[in-house]
Amino acid sequence: MAAPASQGLGIGYHIKMQDAQALIERIHATPTRVILSASGGGSGGIASLLEVPGASRTVLEAVVPYAHEALVAWLGGRPDQFCSMRTARAMAMVAFRRAWQYEASANVAGIGCTASLATDRPKLGPHRAHLALQTPSLTAFWSLELHKGDRSRAEEEALVNRILLNVVAEACGISDQLTLDLLPGEEVASSRTTGREGWRALLLGEAETVQEGKILPRGRDSGRAIFPGEFNPLHVGHRRMAAIAAEVLGVPVEFEISIINVDKPPSDYWEIERRLGQFDPGYTVLLTRAARFFEKSRLFPGATFIVGIDTLRRIGDPRYYGNDAAACRSAIELIASRGCRFLVFGRNLGTGFISLGDLDLPAALLALCREIPVDRFREDISSTALRRAGKW
């Protein structure tokens, strides 16, 4: 059992200005510039950076979206969990993109920290902290689950502050780290993913599409079969849809994953690597920056897009265009003008199996659709259900 702070362990949890200040001075001496975002913990680490002279050379911006509403606004959408590794990475990505707008160079970084620490009310879950770093070439993250009840809030906060300063040091290329007073059984887990050249070009907006996996011989774009999706995760339903589409259309199916999302930050290098890792070398996967179908139609004119009925419904719904019916019509017209069509698969959306005839779609969109009958395809599995069941 850990000793209480009154027995002497507590002093180690507070930032030791002797070593922290020396590290921060080295941080400020590098050309790296960062934006930091902290929620639930880590704000003291930001304060420490600002207290040491030279902070303006390092800190472009620092935000503390503490309330849930503020964090949702920072991320551009509501996360599945407010304190998670995925949320920390999303915070870091938002920070990185802002930093890149200020200064598009290899020396900018975004850092995110989200923590669930001791408070004035009981907490059912563990006390934990997740921190992430995003640079033009790297996605990295750190996670720590603290022994619940063995530290005060101030002691937990001070430990997270030291980890945050270590993350900033890593962003600056400094290998020295502040020591962490961890209790027996505690460990900071970490992971680093270096972006491939094509991934970096996509993230930075220097490329619109990158091909992974099997290289297909290609002349004209027309006649291609493109299967867009998040594939989070890829499951048997996706594979069956691809196999049926290839047979019906008579061309190989190419999977497409957009790293840009409508209501959340772009996918980082760790996420890209994870998604691609699901596909065997026999598949072709296209990474793009095309979040919407009218953007995809520009990249793949003449292509047939393989979609589920839920996706098709969104394409024809003005709510997904800011309740702008004219924008919805314009998007459908653009898709049609580029010679694109849809091969549609029905789905069980929780209220029963839905097919093309069950939807009230704009006539212009319906004219672009060809449906696979239910007697040829029905799979009630879904990526959302798999994630909720903890199978991804």
N, C-alpha and C positions, 0 to 999 in steps of 0.2 A: 504494500500500500504506500502511496506517495506521502511524503512528509508535508504537513501544512506549511503555508508560506511563513508563518511566524517562527518556524524553526530554521529559516535561513535560505530556503530555496527561492523565495519571492524576489530577492534582489536580482537574480539572474534573468528574470523575465522582463525587466525594464530595459529600455535601450541604454546601453553603456555609452555615454557620449564620447569617451576616449576612443573606442574603436569605431563606433558608428560615425562620428564626425570625420575621422580620417578616411573612411570609406566614401562618405558623401563628398568630401573634397576631391577625391580621385574621380568620382562620378562627374562632378562639375568641370573637371579638367578635360573630359573627352568631348568629341564633337557630337555625340548622340543627343537627340532631343526627343522628349517623350510627352505623351498625354496619358494621364493616369485616371482611372475610374475605380472608386471603392464604395462598396455597399455592405453595411453590417460589420465592418472591421477594416483596419488598414489606414484609417485617416491620420493616425499618429505618424505613420511612415511618411505620408505626404507632407505633414507639418515639419518633420525632421529635415526633409529635403529643402524646404523653403527657409528654414532657420539658418542654414549654413550659407554664407556669402557665395554668390555665383550661381544661385538657383535659376536665374533667368537664362543662363546658357543651357540648362538642361530641361526645365519644365516649360513646355508650351502651354499646357492647360492641365488643370486638375478639377475633377468633379466628384461629388459625393451624392449620388442618387439614392438616398437612404430609404425613403418610403417606397413601397411597391409601385405606386403610381409614377414616381419619378424614374424608377428603373425601367418600367415599361416604356416610358417616353424616350429614355436614352437608347434602348434597344430597338425601338420602332415596332414592338410587338410584345405580347405577353409570353414569357418563357414557361416551359413545362414545370420547372422548379426554380425558385428564386435563388437558392443557394446550391449550386451544382457546378461541376467542372465545365459542363456545356455552357452554362450562363457566364462563367468567368471568361471563357474563350470568346463568347459573343461580345462581352464588354470590351475585351482587348481589341477585337476586330473593329468595333465602332470607333474606339480611341485611335487605332492605327489609321483608319480611313480619314479621320479628321486631321491627324498629324500629316498625312500625305497631302492633304489639300493645302495645308500651311507651307509645307516644304517637301517637295517630291525628291527625296534623296535616300540613299542607302542608310543614312544615319538617323532615321526616324523610327519610332516604335510606339506601340500602344500596349498599355498594361491594364488588366482588369483584376479586381479582387472582390470576391463575395464571401461573406462569412456568417455563420450562425453561432453566436457566442453567448456566454452567460448573460442573463437579463434579470429584471425584477419580477418575472413571472415564470412558472415552471415550463420547461420545454420537453416535449415528448421525444424528439429526435436527438441525435448526437450533436455535440459541439464540433464544428468543423470549419475549415477554410479552404477555398479554392482560389488559386491565382494563375493568371495566364499572361503570356507575352506574345505579341504578334509583331513581326518585322517584315520587310520586303522578302526575306528569304527563309523565315523560320516561324513555326508555331510551337510553343512550349507551354507546359502547364505543370502546376504543383498542387498537391492535395494533402491535407493533414486532418486526421480525426483526433481531437484532443480527448484526454481522459475527463469525462464529465464529472464536475464537482470537485476536482482536485486543484483548481485555480480560481482566483477571483476574476471578475470581469476585466479589471485593469491588467492582470497578469496575462490573461488570454489575449487581450488586445495588444499588449507589448510584444508578445511572441509573434503575432501576425504582422506587426509593424516591421520586425526584423526580417521576416521572410520577404515582405514587400521590398525592403531595401536590397536584399540579395537579388531579387528579380530585376530591379533597376540596374544593379551592377552587372548582371549577365547581359542585359540589353546593351550596356556600354562596353562589352567585351572585357570586363574585369573578372578575373578568375577567383580572386580572394572573396571570401564570404564571411559574414558575421556568424559566429557560433550560435547555435540554437539550444536552449536548455529544454530538451525533450525529456519526458518521463519514460521509464521503462515500458516498452511495448509501443511507443509512439514512433512514427516514421513519416517523413515527408516523401510521398511518392511523386515521381516526376516522369515526364515524357517529352521528347523533342522530335519534331518532324521537319525536315528540310524540304522546301518546295523545289520540285523539278523546274527546269527552265520554262517549260510551257505553262505550268501552273502559275509561276510568278508573272508571266506575261498576261495571263488571264486576269489575275487578281488586280494587277496594276493598270488594266485597261489597254495593254499594248497588243493584245490578240483577242479575237472574238470566238475562236473555237480551236480546240486541241484534240487530236485523235489519239486514243489509247487502245491497246489490245490488237486484235487482228487488223491488218491493213488490207482494205478492199480495193481492187482495181476500180478506177473511176474515170469516166469521161464527163458526161453531162450530169447535172444534179437531178434532173427529172427522172422519175421512176424509183427514187429512193424510198425506203420504208424507215421512218424515224420513230422510235419509241421513247417519248420524253417521260421523265419522272424523277422523283427523289430517290427511289429504291432504298428506302430507309426502314426496313431492310428489303433486299431483293428476295422474293419468295417464289414458290412453285406456281402461283397464279401468273406472275410476270413471265416466267419461263414458258408456260403454256400459251399465253397470249402471243409471245414472240414466235413460237413454233407455228401456230396457226396462221399468223400474219404472213410469215415467210412463205407458207404453202399457198395461201390465197393470192398474194401479190406477186409471187414468183421472183422475189429478190431477197437478198439477205437483210435481216433486220439490224439496224444500228441503234443502240441505246443512247439516249441523250440526257445529260445531267447538267443543269444550269447551276453555276456556283453563285449566281446572283439570285436573291429571293425577293419576293414582293414585300413581305412584311417582317423580315428579319435580316440580320447582317449576312454578308457573303460567307460561303463555306470557307473554312481555313484549310491549311495543308493537311492537318491531322484528319479532318473530316473527309477531304478528297481522297486521301490514301485509304481510309476505312471503306468508303463506298466502292472504290475501284477494286479493293481486295476481294469483293464478293464475286467478281466476274472471272471466269476462267479465260485462258488465252484465246479460246475460240470465238469469243464475243468481241464486237467492236463497240467501244464506248466513246462518245463525243462529249467532251467538256465544253460548255459554252457560257456566255454571259447573257443569254436570251431568256429572261424570266417569263415573258408572255408569248402567246402563240403568234401574234402578229410580228413579233421580233424573230421568232423561230422561222416563220415563213420567209423572211428576208434572207436568212442564212441558208435555207434549204428550199429554194423555189421548185415547184413541181413535185414536192415530196408528199407522201401519204403519212399522216401522223396517226400512230396507234394510241388510242385513248380509252379510258374507262368512262362509263356513263356519267360519273360524278364530275370528271374533268370537263366533259363536253357541256354539261349543264352550266358550269361556271363561265365557259367561253361565251355563252349566249345570254348571260344574266347581267343587266346593267349595274347591279350592286357591286360587281367586281371591277367596275370602271368608275367608281365614285358616284354611283347612281346616275350616271350620265348615259342616257339611252343613245345619244348621238355618237358618243365615243365607242359604245358597244357596236353600233352599226358600222362605223368606220373601220374598226378592227376586223370585223368579219369580211367587209369588202376588200380590205388589204390582203387578207389570207386568200380569198377567192381570186383576186387579180394576179396573184403570184402562182396560180395553178395548183395550190395545195388542197388536199382533201383529208378526210378523217375515216379511219377504220375503227368502228365503235364496238366495244365489248360491254355487255350488261353487267350489273353488280347488285349485290344485296347491300342496300344502304341502311339497314337496321329496321326498315319498315316493310321489308319484302324485296324480292328481286325486281329491279327496275330496268326496263329496256327502252329502246329509242322511242317506241310508240307511247310510252308513259310520260314523255316530256313535252312541254309546250315551248318549242324552240322557234326562233325567228326562221322564216321560210328560207332566207338566204343561207343560213347555217345548215339547215336540214338538207338543202340541195347538195351540200358538200359531203354528206355522210353515207357510209355503207356499213351495215350492221352484220355482226357475226351472230347467228341465231343461238338461242339458249340451249338447244339440243346439241350444239357443237361445243359450246363453252359455258361452263358455270363453275366458278371457284369462289366460295364465300370468305376465303382468307383475306386479311388486309394487313398492311404494314402498321397501321395505327394500333390494331388489336394486338399484334405481335409485340410492339413496343410497350404497350400497357401491361402485357403479361410478363414483361421482363425477359423476353426472348431475343432481344437485340441490344 
